[in-house]
Amino acid sequence: MPFGNSFLPNLADVRQEVLDAMLRRPISHRSAEFHKLFANIQTGLRGLFGTERPVYVATSSGTGMMEAAVRCAPRGRILALVNGAFGERFARIAQACGREVDRCEIPPGQVPEPSAVAELLSRGSYSAVTMVHSETSTGALADVRGIANVSRSAGAVTIVDSVSGVGGAPFHFDDWGLDCAVSASQKAIGLPPGLGFAVASADFIRNAADVSDRGVYLDLVSFDAYAQDNETPTTPAVSLLFALEVEVAEVEREGVEARWARHDAMRTSVECWSSQLQRDTDLEVGILARPGARSPTVTVLQLPDAMSSDVLITDVAVRGYLIGSGYGDLATTSVRLGHMADHTVEELAGCLSAIAESFRAIKRAR
Ligand SMILES: *Cc1c(COP(=O)(O)O)cnc(C)c1O
């Protein structure tokens, strides 16, 4: 399948130039050449995270960085905001790491409201709040700044999973006053899977040094120390860093704000397309996430009654496009589109017309 035809929610469509970069002979991660590579990618990554802090780079998937963040969190009870599968994963990780966790359950497609979270925080004593920025299982985009404000007032740190957000959705780690945020290479950043990213405030790292049981491999305190010298604590996936260097050059060429605007335009075009489709046909095709809280990188489309996701996905594939099934309980009744990283509005329009044709063809065949 050529570039521009894969709209999976869990895997970016990777540009050939980025893939080609991985064929270079690896270099030692303790060499001057590596220091230069690391410094180069920092500039682009800091732009995507909206920070002047170092961005830690780990050879790990996103989940590894979620675990790293939780293990470095200040001792005490954790409030986990759960509005989908990845919010639930954060809660589960915290429990598995021996933390006491209270869940705040929010219906799929909805997002945590700062006032409701403030209320919960006032009733208990929490050291940290975990939340998901772009909930890839539902396509909802949460108000990270709003939640961080109420957490800070309650004396809790905010830990954000922005695995499908950073790279596509505006993110301002410093201005929003965040404590720790994590992401990964294979979503809106547009790389193959294999790298995890994290940013932590200076205070978060200082406090983490006093937290026991941080482990070794994903200890953010050690990532912070090594990042000062443009290095990683252990041998990184250097080939992926070569790929990242090419992608951050593209980020700088396009501009971070323009990259975010392009994603915003993709969200809008899916919204327009779905209302147009409902007007033109009697098909009930809804977007799961509530208006005003929709991710610019992932859309979950709710299918008309009695249409199953695998029938649609197969028909769309015949028309040359790859889309994903719903997640968990929503697997058969919805499909997910990932419009992220280097996708354009034009490529997305091609995918959306293929989906519309499939809807009509499946309806005719009934
Ligand atoms: C993909 C994803 C993750 C992490 O998944 P990995 O498979 O561990 O990289 C975490 N949170 C969200 C919101 C995601 O989309």
The ligand as an SDF file (V2000), in Angstrom:
LIG
                    3D

 15 15  0  0  0  0  0  0  0  0999 V2000
   -0.8440    3.6350   21.6680 C   0  0  0  0  0  0  0  0  0  0  0  0
   -1.1570    4.2410   22.9860 C   0  0  0  0  0  0  0  0  0  0  0  0
   -0.4730    3.9030   24.1770 C   0  0  0  0  0  0  0  0  0  0  0  0
    0.7060    3.0100   24.2770 C   0  0  0  0  0  0  0  0  0  0  0  0
    0.7250    1.9280   23.5380 O   0  0  0  0  0  0  0  0  0  0  0  0
    2.0750    1.1230   23.3050 P   0  0  0  0  0  0  0  0  0  0  0  0
    1.5810   -0.0240   22.5330 O   0  0  0  0  0  0  0  0  0  0  0  0
    2.6200    0.7560   24.6300 O   0  0  0  0  0  0  0  0  0  0  0  0
    3.0010    2.0430   22.5620 O   0  0  0  0  0  0  0  0  0  0  0  0
   -0.8270    4.5250   25.3440 C   0  0  0  0  0  0  0  0  0  0  0  0
   -1.7790    5.4480   25.3770 N   0  0  0  0  0  0  0  0  0  0  0  0
   -2.4360    5.8340   24.2840 C   0  0  0  0  0  0  0  0  0  0  0  0
   -3.4610    6.9080   24.3870 C   0  0  0  0  0  0  0  0  0  0  0  0
   -2.1460    5.2410   23.0510 C   0  0  0  0  0  0  0  0  0  0  0  0
   -2.7970    5.6450   21.9500 O   0  0  0  0  0  0  0  0  0  0  0  0
  1  2  1  0
  2  3  1  0
  2 14  2  0
  3  4  1  0
  3 10  2  0
  4  5  1  0
  5  6  1  0
  6  7  2  0
  6  8  1  0
  6  9  1  0
 10 11  1  0
 11 12  2  0
 12 13  1  0
 12 14  1  0
 14 15  1  0
M  END
$$$$
